[in-house]
Amino acid sequence: MRKTRRTRRSRTAAATLAAGLLLVTGALAGCDSSSDTRTHGSPAKRRPSVPVWDRSPDSLAAVGDSITRGFDACVVLSDCPEVSWATGTDAEVRSLALRLIGAPALTERSWNYARSGADVADLPEQMAQAAARKPELVTVMVGSNDACADSPERMTEVDAFRRSFEVAMKELRRTAPKSQVYVSSVPDLRRLWSAGRGNPLGRQIWKLGICASMLGDADDESTQAQQRRATVHERVVAYNGVLRDVCGKDRRCRYDGGAVFDYRFSGEQLSHWDWFHPSRNGQEQLAKIAYRNITAAEPPG
């Protein structure tokens, strides 16, 4: 009887050990099989990788303000959309659309809904127009007019700027959930003042009221004037923070990392009519910045 019990116990222990070895062997075989599948894998088990950011979009809609309309780049006080950094047809500028899409299909697959004088409150309507086209990419450049008020006190409040931009993004996503968005930073208006103030014609034009909050009394370097310009500068920095933050919450949105804000526009890149808006050369530089950031493997830091 004792011998029988011992035998049964031995058999039970042996069976348990064998089962354990089978489990371990199976697990190892499973790991090897998985590894083999990843290396040599069966086509049926592979899942195609779909990138969130397409570096070569094939259609483009632009929204924003006078910069995207090419204002004062060709003719005084007039839009010149053919030299727009985003959708222009000018071969010298080589707009973003021209670089991405090419000349033959440019007019069929790019649309410019920007408007001179527009501020961020106008963006939701522009976005709705852009979304209706279901573009693969939407470019955004807005905020200069929100800072370019008659006085610093009349600039768009930061919270209001955020609300309008969030509404604009929701408007796009409602109709075109898969469209990518490239958001340009607001240019450094204080740097534009510094670059253009040395031109006598520019200073005279500025007296007509162009961006008075920054350009008014261009030669005044009193403490009060410097504080006024610093206030405008800080507001632009805050706007860019909003653009970065809101864009960062959308997996198909890419902010330029402050590239336009950091760009040092010179006299050659400024309109020779108002010494404030980008010239044809300035538009070309904006196109280069956008193309570099959109086609980069990683978003700007």
C-alpha positions in Angstrom: 0.0 0.0 0.0 2.8 2.4 0.9 4.7 1.4 -2.2 1.6 2.1 -4.4 1.1 5.5 -2.8 4.8 6.3 -3.4 4.5 5.2 -7.0 1.4 7.3 -7.5 3.1 10.3 -5.9 6.1 9.8 -8.2 4.0 9.5 -11.2 2.1 12.6 -10.3 5.2 14.6 -9.7 6.7 13.4 -13.0 3.5 14.3 -14.8 3.5 17.8 -13.2 7.2 18.3 -14.1 6.5 17.2 -17.7 3.6 19.5 -18.0 5.7 22.4 -16.8 8.4 21.6 -19.3 5.9 21.5 -22.1 4.6 24.9 -21.1 8.0 26.4 -21.0 9.0 24.8 -24.3 5.8 26.1 -25.8 6.4 29.6 -24.6 9.9 29.6 -26.0 8.7 28.2 -29.3 6.0 30.9 -29.3 8.7 33.6 -28.8 10.8 32.1 -31.5 7.8 31.9 -33.8 6.8 35.5 -33.1 10.4 36.6 -33.7 10.5 34.7 -37.0 7.2 36.4 -38.0 8.6 39.8 -37.3 11.8 39.0 -39.3 10.5 36.9 -42.1 6.8 37.3 -41.4 3.8 36.1 -43.2 2.1 38.8 -45.4 -1.2 37.9 -43.8 0.0 38.9 -40.3 1.6 42.2 -41.3 -0.2 45.4 -40.7 0.6 48.3 -43.0 2.1 51.3 -41.2 0.0 54.5 -41.8 2.0 57.6 -40.8 0.1 60.3 -38.9 2.0 63.0 -40.7 2.2 62.7 -44.5 5.3 64.6 -45.7 4.0 64.9 -49.3 0.4 66.1 -49.2 -1.1 66.5 -52.6 -3.7 69.3 -52.0 -3.5 72.5 -50.0 -5.8 75.2 -48.6 -4.4 78.4 -47.0 -6.1 80.5 -44.3 -4.9 83.6 -42.6 -4.3 87.3 -43.2 -2.6 89.7 -45.6 0.8 88.0 -45.5 -0.8 84.9 -47.1 -2.5 87.1 -49.7 0.9 88.6 -50.8 -0.3 92.1 -49.8 2.0 94.9 -51.0 4.5 92.5 -52.5 3.7 93.5 -56.2 1.6 96.6 -56.2 1.0 99.2 -53.5 -1.9 98.6 -51.2 -3.0 95.6 -53.2 -3.1 91.8 -52.8 -0.8 89.8 -55.0 -1.8 86.1 -54.4 0.4 84.9 -57.2 3.4 85.4 -54.9 1.8 84.0 -51.8 4.2 81.8 -49.8 1.4 79.2 -49.5 -0.4 78.9 -52.8 1.3 81.3 -55.3 2.1 80.5 -58.9 5.2 82.7 -59.2 8.2 80.7 -60.3 10.6 82.9 -58.4 8.9 82.5 -55.1 8.2 78.8 -55.5 5.3 78.7 -53.1 4.7 75.7 -50.7 2.0 74.5 -53.1 4.3 74.7 -56.1 7.0 72.7 -54.2 4.5 70.1 -53.0 2.1 69.7 -55.9 3.9 71.1 -58.9 2.8 73.5 -61.6 0.5 71.3 -63.8 -2.1 70.6 -61.0 -1.5 73.7 -58.8 -4.6 75.6 -59.6 -6.8 72.5 -59.3 -5.5 71.4 -55.9 -4.7 74.6 -54.0 -7.0 77.2 -52.6 -6.3 80.5 -50.8 -9.0 81.6 -48.3 -6.9 84.1 -46.4 -8.0 87.7 -46.4 -6.1 91.0 -45.9 -7.0 92.5 -42.6 -8.3 89.3 -41.1 -7.6 88.4 -37.5 -8.1 85.2 -35.5 -11.8 85.8 -35.1 -12.2 85.4 -38.9 -10.4 82.0 -38.8 -13.4 79.8 -38.1 -15.2 81.0 -41.3 -12.1 80.6 -43.4 -11.5 77.1 -41.9 -15.1 76.1 -42.9 -14.4 77.2 -46.5 -11.1 75.3 -46.5 -12.6 72.1 -44.9 -15.3 72.0 -47.7 -12.4 71.2 -50.1 -11.2 68.3 -48.0 -7.5 69.3 -48.6 -4.7 67.0 -47.4 -3.0 70.1 -45.9 -4.2 73.4 -44.4 -1.8 76.2 -43.7 -2.5 78.8 -41.0 -0.8 82.1 -40.6 -2.7 84.5 -38.4 -2.2 86.8 -35.4 -0.4 89.9 -36.8 -3.6 91.9 -37.0 -4.6 90.9 -33.5 -1.4 92.6 -32.3 -1.5 95.4 -34.8 -4.2 97.5 -33.2 -4.5 101.3 -32.8 -3.0 100.9 -29.4 -1.8 98.0 -27.1 -5.0 98.3 -25.1 -7.0 97.2 -28.2 -5.0 94.1 -29.0 -7.0 90.8 -28.9 -6.9 89.3 -25.5 -5.0 86.0 -25.2 -8.0 84.1 -24.0 -10.1 85.3 -26.8 -7.3 84.4 -29.3 -7.3 80.9 -27.9 -11.0 80.5 -28.1 -11.1 81.6 -31.7 -8.3 79.3 -32.7 -9.9 76.3 -30.9 -13.2 77.0 -32.7 -11.4 77.2 -36.0 -9.7 73.8 -35.4 -13.0 72.2 -34.4 -14.7 73.6 -37.5 -12.0 72.0 -39.7 -12.2 68.7 -37.8 -16.0 68.6 -38.1 -15.8 68.4 -41.9 -12.3 67.3 -42.7 -11.0 65.1 -39.8 -8.1 63.8 -41.7 -6.7 67.1 -43.1 -3.2 68.0 -41.8 -2.6 71.4 -40.4 0.6 73.4 -40.6 0.6 76.4 -38.2 3.1 79.3 -38.8 4.2 81.4 -35.8 3.3 85.1 -35.8 6.3 87.2 -37.1 8.3 89.2 -34.6 6.7 92.6 -35.1 9.3 94.4 -33.0 12.0 93.0 -35.3 10.1 94.2 -38.3 10.0 97.7 -36.8 13.7 97.6 -36.2 14.4 96.4 -39.8 12.2 98.9 -41.5 12.5 102.1 -39.4 15.8 103.0 -41.1 14.0 103.7 -44.4 12.6 107.3 -44.6 9.8 106.2 -47.0 8.8 103.4 -44.7 8.6 105.8 -41.7 6.3 108.1 -43.7 4.0 105.2 -44.7 3.8 104.0 -41.2 2.4 107.4 -40.1 -0.7 106.5 -42.1 -1.6 104.0 -39.3 0.0 100.7 -40.3 0.3 98.6 -37.1 0.2 101.7 -34.9 0.6 99.7 -31.7 4.2 98.7 -32.8 5.1 101.1 -35.7 3.6 104.3 -34.4 6.1 107.1 -33.6 8.8 104.9 -35.1 11.7 107.2 -34.1 10.5 107.6 -30.5 12.8 105.7 -28.2 11.6 107.1 -24.9 10.9 104.7 -22.0 7.2 104.9 -22.7 7.6 104.0 -26.4 9.9 101.2 -25.6 7.4 99.8 -23.0 4.6 100.0 -25.6 6.6 98.0 -28.1 7.6 95.5 -25.4 3.9 95.0 -24.5 3.1 94.2 -28.2 6.1 91.9 -28.4 4.9 90.0 -25.3 1.4 89.6 -26.7 2.9 88.1 -29.9 4.9 85.7 -27.8 1.7 84.8 -26.0 -0.2 84.2 -29.3 2.5 81.9 -30.4 2.2 80.0 -27.2 -1.5 79.5 -27.9 -0.8 78.4 -31.5 1.8 75.9 -30.2 -0.4 74.5 -27.4 -3.7 74.1 -29.4 -1.9 72.6 -32.3 0.0 70.2 -30.0 -3.3 68.7 -28.9 -4.1 67.6 -32.5 -2.2 64.6 -33.8 -2.5 65.9 -37.4 -1.2 69.4 -36.6 2.4 70.6 -36.8 3.5 74.0 -35.4 6.6 75.6 -37.0 8.4 75.7 -33.7 8.7 79.5 -33.8 10.6 79.5 -37.1 8.8 82.5 -38.6 9.0 84.4 -35.4 12.7 83.8 -35.2 13.4 84.7 -38.9 15.4 87.9 -39.3 13.7 89.8 -42.1 16.0 92.3 -43.8 15.2 95.2 -46.1 15.4 92.8 -49.0 12.6 90.7 -47.6 10.3 93.6 -46.8 7.8 95.4 -49.2 9.3 98.5 -50.7 5.9 100.2 -50.4 5.3 99.7 -46.7 8.5 98.2 -45.3 6.4 95.9 -43.2 4.8 93.1 -45.2 7.0 90.5 -46.9 8.3 91.3 -50.4 8.5 88.7 -53.1 11.8 87.6 -51.6 10.3 87.6 -48.1 7.5 85.3 -49.4 10.1 83.0 -50.9 11.7 82.7 -47.5 8.4 81.9 -45.8 7.8 79.2 -48.5 11.2 77.7 -47.7 10.6 77.6 -44.0 7.2 75.9 -44.4 8.4 73.3 -46.9 11.4 72.4 -44.7 9.1 71.9 -41.7 6.4 70.0 -43.5 8.7 67.6 -45.2 10.9 67.0 -42.2 10.8 63.5 -40.6 10.2 65.0 -37.2 8.3 68.2 -36.2 10.3 71.3 -35.3 11.6 71.3 -31.7 
